[in-house]
Amino acid sequence: MLYWCCLLKCIKSRDLKELIRLTTKIESILKAIKDDLIPLTKKGIEEGNHVFGGLVLDAKTFNTIVAGTNNRQMNPIFHGEIDTILRFFSIKDHPDPSTCIFIASHDPCSMCISAIAWSGFKEIWVLFDYEDVAKEFEMPVDLTMYKEIYGVEGAKDNNAFFKKYSIRHEAEKEPDAKILEEKIAEIKDIYSSLRVKDFSYPGM
Ligand SMILES: [Zn+2]
């Protein structure tokens, strides 16, 4: 009953089509992270890499075009987003990035956010934010670099190149927020269970 009341309230302020589409979109993003990204990340971790990863989805169908994961053992700048971008552009006849959604498991570092912008992706969705990365994933270098090099706390969500959305914050606004929160919690538990090997980073 509460669900339907919330739904009706939302319908009053938002177009029904848009409402269904946004819920479907967030669900599709979460499913892609779980089914297409996490298995790849688990394999990468076994090889000594970190948990950070990315995905490119078709903006209309939400189908996964490519997934990528951290590959620091190969090269320290092969972050999850960079690996995803390299894989995307290695696809023959890949779609125009502006027709795709870029998903980052974690809020991108200064290098990756620039690489995403340079690639032409205009819409970015992020699961874990900078604070999560620093505290829960014990990776404060991202924020330190933003602060030390650029004097900022992170990338702007809305700028001339892209719009960046927090999956968790957007999910909270949805009428079925509880269901989405459960799915997010399930994914968070999986990430929390992953154990990464030590690695030497600059500034740490
Ligand atoms: Zn990065």
Residues whose N, C-alpha, C, O or C-beta is under 5 A from the ligand:
A	BS01	ZN	H79 P108 C109 C112
